[in-house]
Amino acid sequence: MPAKDNIPPQPAGAARITLVLERRSDRLDGILLEAMRMQTENKKLREISRSALKALFAAHKILIKGQPAKPSSSIATGTTYVDILI
């Protein structure tokens, strides 16, 4: 099957950040903040503060495979799709 068949559906109104990791990361929040600041598609996400990111996690607006993610979630190697409800 083509790899794109494994891409989870993106919720309506969500911004998607694709994380591609060559090694496991111990915490989602740090790697996600870095990826948000590096992307160019969404200026609002690029300028987000750590406290605003923390608030998004607390409000369950950061999802992986449709499920709320925790800031302390570890992320495996490979590709992870993170949806941010903004």
C-alpha positions as CSV (number, residue, x, y, z in Angstrom):
1,M,0.0,0.0,0.0
2,P,1.2,3.5,-0.6
3,A,2.5,5.4,2.4
4,K,-0.1,8.1,2.0
5,D,-2.8,5.6,2.9
6,N,-1.4,5.6,6.4
7,I,-1.8,9.4,6.9
8,P,-4.6,10.0,9.5
9,P,-7.4,12.4,8.4
10,Q,-6.8,16.0,9.4
11,P,-9.6,17.4,11.5
12,A,-11.5,20.4,10.0
13,G,-9.9,23.7,11.0
14,A,-6.7,22.1,12.3
15,A,-3.2,23.0,11.3
16,R,-1.0,20.0,10.7
17,I,2.7,19.7,11.7
18,T,4.6,16.7,10.3
19,L,7.4,15.6,12.5
20,V,10.0,13.4,10.8
21,L,12.5,12.1,13.4
22,E,15.6,10.1,12.9
23,R,15.8,9.3,16.6
24,R,13.3,9.0,19.4
25,S,12.4,12.2,21.3
26,D,11.6,12.1,25.0
27,R,9.2,15.0,24.9
28,L,6.7,16.2,22.3
29,D,6.4,19.8,23.5
30,G,10.0,20.8,22.7
31,I,10.2,19.2,19.3
32,L,6.8,20.4,18.4
33,L,7.6,24.0,19.3
34,E,10.7,23.9,17.2
35,A,8.8,22.5,14.3
36,M,6.1,25.1,14.6
37,R,8.6,27.9,14.5
38,M,10.4,26.4,11.5
39,Q,7.3,25.9,9.3
40,T,6.2,28.7,6.9
41,E,2.6,27.9,6.2
42,N,1.0,29.4,9.3
43,K,2.4,32.7,10.8
44,K,0.3,32.3,14.0
45,L,2.0,28.9,14.7
46,R,5.4,30.3,13.9
47,E,5.1,33.0,16.5
48,I,3.5,30.9,19.3
49,S,5.0,31.2,22.8
50,R,5.8,28.4,25.2
51,S,2.9,29.4,27.5
52,A,0.5,29.5,24.5
53,L,1.6,26.0,23.5
54,K,1.1,24.8,27.1
55,A,-2.4,26.2,27.0
56,L,-3.1,24.3,23.8
57,F,-2.0,21.1,25.4
58,A,-4.1,21.8,28.5
59,A,-7.2,22.5,26.3
60,H,-6.6,19.2,24.4
61,K,-6.2,21.0,21.2
62,I,-3.0,19.1,20.2
63,L,-3.9,15.8,18.7
64,I,-2.0,12.7,17.4
65,K,-4.2,10.3,15.5
66,G,-7.2,12.2,16.7
67,Q,-6.3,11.7,20.4
68,P,-5.2,14.5,22.7
69,A,-1.4,14.5,23.2
70,K,0.5,15.2,26.3
71,P,3.5,17.6,26.4
72,S,5.6,14.8,28.0
73,S,4.7,12.2,25.3
74,S,7.7,10.5,23.7
75,I,7.8,10.5,19.9
76,A,9.1,7.5,18.1
77,T,11.4,7.6,15.0
78,G,9.7,8.1,11.7
79,T,6.8,10.3,10.7
80,T,4.3,11.6,13.2
81,Y,1.4,13.9,12.2
82,V,0.4,16.4,14.9
83,D,-2.9,18.3,14.4
84,I,-3.3,21.6,16.2
85,L,-6.9,22.9,16.6
86,I,-6.6,26.7,16.3
